[in-house]
Amino acid sequence: MSNQNSGKPGKFRSGFVAIVGRPNVGKSTLMNGLIGQKIAIMSDKPQTTRNKIHGVYTTDSAQIIFLDTPGIHKPNSKLGNFMNQSAQSALGEVEAVLFLTDVSEELGGGDRYIIEMLKNCKAPVILVLNKIDKVHPEALLPIIDKYRELMEFTEIVPISALQGNNVNTLLDTLTKYLPEGPQYYPADQVTDHPEQFVCAELIREKILHMTREEVPHSIAVTIEDMRVQENGVVYIGAVIFVERDSQKGIVIGKQGAVLKEVGKLARRDIENLLGSRTFLELWVKVKKDWRNQDRVLKDLGYRNE
């Protein structure tokens, strides 16, 4: 357990840091690696992260609160607009920004779009070149030069979020740019989201893994009921919303096989999160075109604060 009065020399530093980048560059993987626990869901499908997720990293001398923003992209629905606004609003409330890119892919229009946005950012912007395990070390310098031509970055740090390469260097670099400040959260707290939110996200992650192209963005999960029963088992009742009847069939699967597997995998992660036995009950409901209905988006927790 760490706290700022641990008797060590030096001042305690703290602050909020946004992780931005286009979809699928590894933002959630980095967040989970930094925190050392799964709080952001991961999937090979772009735009997996829909809300800003606050991850909390604490040492004896610093506390960093990470905002894992949705991937910034060209929106084609009200949900897409919400995700972009959510990512952009994060930039106005942080002490530093990590701009995460995928070095195994060409610098493209998506990266340029974000760089233009970052030029207006008052906080230091650290370029984080992710997935260095996928390229030859000699290929890195030309990539760095390309990014340098577009913007003056405060620091440039190559990493592999998946392998953990250089992540500690990134943390040390980042801490230098944080102001002196209080410890906002207890040292053992890793996120400021209520457990219900994380449980719903874990269920959604399993559906993303289990279903194919047609379903992912049409899915939302809400926890309707969560309570500890007399026998100490945590009961969770969750509703999975889809937009069409055909999607409902896909999520349930033949004789309920897909839904059963989703429940089994999600329960395992949720039990790890909560540290107690869990009984998980899932229902699938159709809400037509929910991604374009303001009221439904608000009911499902997509609010731009």
C-alpha positions as CSV (number, residue, x, y, z in Angstrom):
1,M,0.0,0.0,0.0
2,S,1.5,3.3,-1.0
3,N,0.8,6.8,0.1
4,Q,2.4,10.1,-0.4
5,N,3.7,10.3,3.2
6,S,6.0,7.3,2.8
7,G,8.9,9.3,4.1
8,K,10.7,9.2,0.8
9,P,12.4,12.3,-0.5
10,G,10.8,14.2,-3.4
11,K,7.4,15.6,-4.0
12,F,4.3,13.5,-4.8
13,R,3.1,14.1,-8.4
14,S,-0.3,13.4,-9.8
15,G,-2.5,14.1,-12.8
16,F,-4.8,13.0,-15.6
17,V,-3.5,11.6,-18.8
18,A,-5.4,10.9,-22.0
19,I,-4.6,8.0,-24.3
20,V,-5.6,8.9,-27.8
21,G,-5.2,7.2,-31.2
22,R,-7.2,5.9,-34.1
23,P,-9.2,2.7,-33.6
24,N,-7.3,-0.5,-33.0
25,V,-3.8,0.8,-32.2
26,G,-3.8,-0.9,-28.8
27,K,-5.1,1.7,-26.4
28,S,-7.0,-0.7,-24.2
29,T,-4.1,-3.2,-24.2
30,L,-1.8,-0.4,-23.0
31,M,-4.3,0.7,-20.3
32,N,-4.6,-2.8,-18.9
33,G,-0.9,-3.3,-19.0
34,L,-0.2,-0.1,-17.2
35,I,-2.7,-0.8,-14.5
36,G,-1.9,-4.5,-14.3
37,Q,-5.5,-5.5,-14.3
38,K,-8.3,-5.8,-16.9
39,I,-10.5,-2.7,-16.8
40,A,-10.8,-1.9,-20.5
41,I,-12.1,-4.5,-22.9
42,M,-10.0,-5.7,-25.8
43,S,-11.1,-7.0,-29.2
44,D,-9.7,-7.1,-32.7
45,K,-12.8,-5.0,-33.8
46,P,-12.3,-1.3,-34.1
47,Q,-14.2,1.1,-31.8
48,T,-14.4,-1.3,-28.9
49,T,-14.0,1.4,-26.3
50,R,-17.1,3.6,-26.1
51,N,-16.7,5.5,-22.8
52,K,-13.7,7.2,-21.4
53,I,-12.3,4.6,-19.0
54,H,-10.4,6.0,-16.0
55,G,-7.6,3.7,-15.0
56,V,-5.6,4.5,-11.8
57,Y,-1.9,3.8,-11.5
58,T,-0.2,4.5,-8.1
59,T,3.3,4.3,-6.8
60,D,5.0,5.8,-3.7
61,S,5.8,9.0,-5.5
62,A,3.0,9.4,-8.1
63,Q,-0.5,8.7,-9.2
64,I,-1.6,8.8,-12.8
65,I,-5.2,8.7,-13.8
66,F,-5.5,7.4,-17.4
67,L,-8.4,8.2,-19.7
68,D,-8.7,5.5,-22.4
69,T,-10.6,7.4,-25.0
70,P,-12.6,5.8,-27.9
71,G,-10.7,5.6,-31.1
72,I,-11.1,8.8,-33.1
73,H,-12.7,8.1,-36.5
74,K,-15.2,9.4,-39.0
75,P,-18.6,8.9,-37.4
76,N,-21.6,7.4,-39.2
77,S,-24.1,7.3,-36.3
78,K,-25.1,9.3,-33.2
79,L,-23.1,6.7,-31.2
80,G,-20.1,7.5,-33.4
81,N,-20.5,11.2,-32.8
82,F,-20.7,10.5,-29.0
83,M,-17.5,8.5,-29.2
84,N,-15.6,11.3,-31.1
85,Q,-16.9,14.0,-28.7
86,S,-15.9,11.9,-25.8
87,A,-12.4,11.5,-27.0
88,Q,-12.0,15.2,-27.9
89,S,-13.4,16.4,-24.6
90,A,-10.7,14.3,-22.8
91,L,-8.0,16.5,-24.2
92,G,-9.2,19.6,-22.4
93,E,-9.0,18.1,-19.0
94,V,-5.6,16.5,-18.8
95,E,-2.0,17.2,-17.7
96,A,-0.5,15.1,-20.6
97,V,-1.5,13.2,-23.7
98,L,-0.2,9.9,-25.0
99,F,-0.7,9.7,-28.7
100,L,-0.6,6.0,-29.5
101,T,0.2,4.8,-33.0
102,D,0.7,1.4,-34.6
103,V,4.2,1.2,-36.2
104,S,3.3,-1.9,-38.1
105,E,0.9,0.1,-40.3
106,E,1.6,3.1,-42.5
107,L,1.1,6.6,-41.1
108,G,-2.4,7.3,-42.6
109,G,-5.2,9.8,-42.8
110,G,-6.5,8.8,-39.4
111,D,-3.2,9.6,-37.7
112,R,-3.0,13.0,-39.5
113,Y,-6.5,13.9,-38.5
114,I,-5.6,13.3,-34.8
115,I,-2.3,15.2,-35.1
116,E,-4.2,18.3,-36.4
117,M,-6.4,18.0,-33.4
118,L,-3.4,17.6,-31.0
119,K,-1.8,20.8,-32.3
120,N,-4.4,22.8,-30.4
121,C,-3.7,20.8,-27.2
122,K,-2.0,22.8,-24.4
123,A,-0.8,19.8,-22.5
124,P,2.5,18.0,-23.4
125,V,1.9,15.4,-26.1
126,I,4.0,12.2,-26.0
127,L,4.2,10.1,-29.2
128,V,4.0,6.4,-28.2
129,L,5.0,4.1,-31.1
130,N,3.2,0.8,-30.3
131,K,3.7,-2.7,-31.6
132,I,7.5,-2.4,-32.1
133,D,7.7,-6.2,-31.7
134,K,6.2,-6.3,-35.2
135,V,8.8,-4.3,-37.1
136,H,12.6,-4.5,-37.5
137,P,14.4,-2.0,-35.1
138,E,16.1,-0.3,-38.1
139,A,12.7,0.5,-39.5
140,L,11.8,2.7,-36.5
141,L,14.0,5.8,-37.2
142,P,12.3,6.5,-40.6
143,I,8.9,6.1,-39.0
144,I,9.9,8.6,-36.2
145,D,11.1,11.1,-38.8
146,K,7.7,11.0,-40.6
147,Y,5.9,11.8,-37.4
148,R,8.4,14.5,-36.5
149,E,7.7,16.3,-39.8
150,L,4.1,16.6,-38.9
151,M,4.4,17.9,-35.3
152,E,6.8,18.7,-32.5
153,F,6.3,16.1,-29.8
154,T,7.4,16.6,-26.2
155,E,8.8,13.0,-26.1
156,I,8.8,10.0,-28.4
157,V,8.7,6.5,-26.7
158,P,8.6,3.2,-28.7
159,I,6.8,0.4,-26.8
160,S,5.0,-2.9,-27.2
161,A,1.9,-2.8,-25.1
162,L,1.2,-6.5,-25.6
163,Q,4.7,-7.7,-24.7
164,G,5.3,-5.0,-22.0
165,N,8.5,-3.7,-23.7
166,N,9.5,-0.2,-22.6
167,V,6.3,0.4,-20.7
168,N,8.2,1.3,-17.5
169,T,10.2,3.8,-19.5
170,L,7.0,5.3,-20.7
171,L,5.7,5.6,-17.1
172,D,8.9,7.2,-15.9
173,T,8.9,9.7,-18.8
174,L,5.2,10.5,-18.2
175,T,5.7,11.1,-14.5
176,K,8.2,13.9,-15.2
177,Y,5.5,16.0,-16.8
178,L,3.0,15.7,-14.0
179,P,2.6,18.6,-11.5
180,E,2.9,18.2,-7.8
181,G,-0.5,17.2,-6.5
182,P,-2.6,15.0,-4.2
183,Q,-3.3,11.3,-4.3
184,Y,-6.8,11.4,-5.7
185,Y,-7.7,7.8,-5.2
186,P,-6.7,5.1,-2.6
187,A,-3.6,3.2,-3.7
188,D,-5.4,-0.1,-4.3
189,Q,-8.1,1.4,-6.5
190,V,-7.6,0.7,-10.2
191,T,-10.6,2.4,-11.8
192,D,-13.2,5.0,-10.9
193,H,-15.9,3.2,-12.7
194,P,-18.6,1.4,-10.7
195,E,-18.3,-2.4,-10.8
196,Q,-21.5,-2.7,-12.7
197,F,-20.0,-0.8,-15.6
198,V,-16.9,-3.0,-15.8
199,C,-19.1,-6.2,-15.5
200,A,-21.2,-4.9,-18.4
201,E,-18.1,-4.2,-20.5
202,L,-16.7,-7.7,-19.8
203,I,-19.9,-9.3,-21.0
204,R,-19.8,-7.1,-24.2
205,E,-16.2,-8.1,-24.8
206,K,-17.2,-11.8,-24.8
207,I,-20.0,-11.1,-27.3
208,L,-17.5,-9.3,-29.6
209,H,-15.2,-12.3,-29.5
210,M,-18.0,-14.8,-30.1
211,T,-19.9,-13.1,-32.9
212,R,-18.8,-12.1,-36.3
213,E,-19.1,-9.0,-38.5
214,E,-22.8,-8.3,-38.3
215,V,-23.3,-7.8,-34.6
216,P,-20.5,-5.9,-32.8
217,H,-21.5,-2.2,-33.0
218,S,-25.1,-3.1,-32.6
219,I,-24.6,-4.4,-29.1
220,A,-25.0,-2.7,-25.7
221,V,-25.1,-4.3,-22.3
222,T,-26.8,-3.0,-19.1
223,I,-26.8,-4.5,-15.7
224,E,-30.4,-4.6,-14.4
225,D,-29.7,-6.2,-11.1
226,M,-26.6,-6.9,-9.0
227,R,-26.7,-8.0,-5.4
228,V,-25.0,-10.3,-2.9
229,Q,-27.3,-13.3,-2.0
230,E,-27.5,-14.8,1.4
231,N,-25.1,-17.6,0.4
232,G,-22.5,-15.0,-0.5
233,V,-22.8,-15.5,-4.2
234,V,-23.1,-12.3,-6.3
235,Y,-26.2,-12.4,-8.5
236,I,-26.0,-10.4,-11.7
237,G,-28.9,-10.0,-14.2
238,A,-27.8,-8.4,-17.5
239,V,-29.7,-7.4,-20.7
240,I,-27.9,-7.5,-24.0
241,F,-29.5,-5.1,-26.5
242,V,-29.3,-5.6,-30.3
243,E,-30.9,-3.7,-33.2
244,R,-32.5,-6.5,-35.2
245,D,-34.2,-9.9,-34.7
246,S,-31.6,-11.6,-36.8
247,Q,-28.8,-10.3,-34.5
248,K,-30.7,-11.7,-31.5
249,G,-30.6,-15.1,-33.1
250,I,-26.8,-14.8,-33.7
251,V,-26.1,-13.7,-30.0
252,I,-28.3,-16.5,-28.6
253,G,-26.9,-19.1,-31.1
254,K,-28.1,-22.6,-31.9
255,Q,-30.0,-24.0,-28.9
256,G,-28.5,-21.1,-26.8
257,A,-24.9,-22.2,-27.3
258,V,-23.4,-18.8,-28.0
259,L,-25.1,-17.1,-25.1
260,K,-24.2,-20.0,-22.8
261,E,-20.5,-19.6,-23.8
262,V,-20.6,-15.8,-23.4
263,G,-22.0,-16.3,-19.9
264,K,-19.4,-18.8,-19.0
265,L,-16.4,-16.7,-20.2
266,A,-17.8,-13.5,-18.7
267,R,-18.5,-15.1,-15.4
268,R,-14.9,-16.2,-15.1
269,D,-13.6,-12.6,-15.7
270,I,-16.3,-11.1,-13.4
271,E,-15.4,-13.5,-10.6
272,N,-11.7,-12.4,-10.9
273,L,-12.8,-8.8,-10.8
274,L,-15.1,-9.2,-7.8
275,G,-13.1,-11.9,-6.0
276,S,-16.3,-13.8,-5.2
277,R,-18.5,-16.5,-6.8
278,T,-21.0,-15.1,-9.2
279,F,-24.4,-16.2,-10.7
280,L,-24.8,-14.5,-14.1
281,E,-28.2,-14.4,-15.9
282,L,-28.4,-13.0,-19.4
283,W,-31.3,-11.9,-21.6
284,V,-31.2,-10.6,-25.2
285,K,-33.6,-7.9,-26.3
286,V,-34.2,-6.0,-29.6
287,K,-34.1,-2.2,-29.5
288,K,-34.5,-1.1,-33.1
289,D,-31.8,1.4,-34.3
290,W,-30.8,2.2,-30.7
291,R,-27.5,3.8,-31.9
292,N,-29.3,6.7,-33.4
293,Q,-31.8,7.4,-30.6
294,D,-30.7,10.0,-28.1
295,R,-33.0,8.8,-25.4
296,V,-31.9,5.2,-25.7
297,L,-28.2,6.2,-25.8
298,K,-28.7,8.1,-22.5
299,D,-30.6,5.1,-21.0
300,L,-27.6,2.9,-21.9
301,G,-25.1,5.2,-20.3
302,Y,-23.7,7.1,-23.3
303,R,-23.8,10.6,-21.9
304,N,-21.4,13.4,-22.8
305,E,-20.9,14.9,-19.4
